[in-house]
Amino acid sequence: MSKKRTSLWWLLGPPVAFLGVLPIANRVEPIVLGLPFLMFWLFVAVLLTPLFVWLAAKGDPVWMAAREAERAERTGRAQADTRGGG
């Protein structure tokens, strides 16, 4: 069964933020928060990377199914432990 995994396109965000925008952001002026613009942009890109990864994971049906299966397995194991089965 083939599932659409279009949310994985979010994983292109970090490379684009770091490399694709580099020719545009490669300048010293303006100074933002006391940093040259390029250094500020790289700092923002580092902070945005986990957001891109989270968006890709939340929309990925394969990842969500694996997460639910793991959760169900943990719950089943916890219930077996409380009953003394395990």
C-alpha positions in Angstrom: 0.0 0.0 0.0 1.5 3.3 -1.1 0.9 6.2 1.2 1.4 9.8 0.2 4.2 11.3 2.2 4.0 14.9 0.9 4.8 16.3 4.3 8.4 15.1 3.9 8.8 18.1 1.6 9.2 20.1 4.8 12.7 18.5 5.2 13.9 20.7 2.3 13.4 23.7 4.5 16.7 23.5 6.4 18.9 23.1 3.3 17.1 25.9 1.6 17.4 28.1 4.7 21.1 27.5 5.0 22.2 27.2 1.3 19.5 28.5 -0.9 19.2 31.9 0.8 23.0 32.3 1.2 23.5 34.4 -1.9 20.7 36.7 -0.8 21.8 36.9 2.9 25.5 37.2 2.3 26.1 40.7 3.5 27.3 42.5 6.6 24.7 45.3 6.7 22.2 45.6 8.3 23.3 44.7 11.8 20.5 42.8 13.6 20.8 42.3 17.4 24.4 43.3 17.2 25.2 40.5 14.6 26.0 40.8 10.9 23.0 39.9 8.9 24.5 36.6 7.6 25.3 35.4 11.2 21.8 36.4 12.3 20.2 34.5 9.4 22.2 31.4 10.2 21.2 31.6 13.8 17.5 31.9 12.8 17.9 29.0 10.4 19.3 26.8 13.2 16.3 27.7 15.4 13.9 26.9 12.6 15.3 23.5 11.7 13.5 21.6 14.5 10.3 23.2 13.4 10.7 21.8 9.8 11.5 18.4 11.1 8.5 18.4 13.5 6.2 19.5 10.6 7.5 16.7 8.4 7.0 14.1 11.2 3.5 15.3 12.2 2.2 15.0 8.6 3.9 11.7 7.7 1.4 8.8 7.9 4.2 6.2 8.2 5.8 7.9 11.2 2.4 8.4 12.8 1.5 4.8 12.4 4.8 3.6 13.9 4.3 6.0 16.8 0.8 4.8 17.5 2.0 1.1 17.3 4.8 1.9 19.8 2.4 3.7 22.1 -0.1 0.7 22.0 2.8 -1.7 22.7 3.9 0.4 25.7 0.3 0.6 27.0 -0.1 -3.2 26.6 3.1 -3.9 28.4 2.2 -1.5 31.2 -1.2 -3.1 31.7 0.5 -6.6 31.7 2.9 -5.3 34.4 0.1 -4.0 36.6 -1.7 -7.4 36.4 1.5 -9.2 37.3 1.9 -10.8 33.9 5.2 -9.5 33.2 
